[in-house]
Amino acid sequence: MTFQLLLVLASGLFCVGLFGALSQQSIVMIMMGIELMIGGVIVAGADFWHFLAPAAAGGQVVIVAAVVAMAVEMAMGFAVTTAIYRARQVDMTDMAEELKG
């Protein structure tokens, strides 16, 4: 795998995630799009680390920290989404406007 091919993969993941996040109304589908976008950023970061400084351990630490942050963010997001759905039966972003104030 070359540097450019992995960057194309990362940008493809990011673009598909961006399209998914902007075109969906379901809260869960928006979160899945955000997950793909973060995955693309992680692939790009790992690609830069592998090809620019493979001997440095700092890149591995940053990638692992990003994966852990992504997992925590998604767990909290799904917990909040589940709580909102159980309380108000809201599962679409248009219906979530009623939660203001």
PyMOL commands that set and color helices and strands:
alter all, ss='L'
color gray80, all
select helices_A, chain A and resi 3-23+27-52+58-88+95-99
alter helices_A, ss='H'
color red, helices_A
deselect
rebuild
show_as cartoon
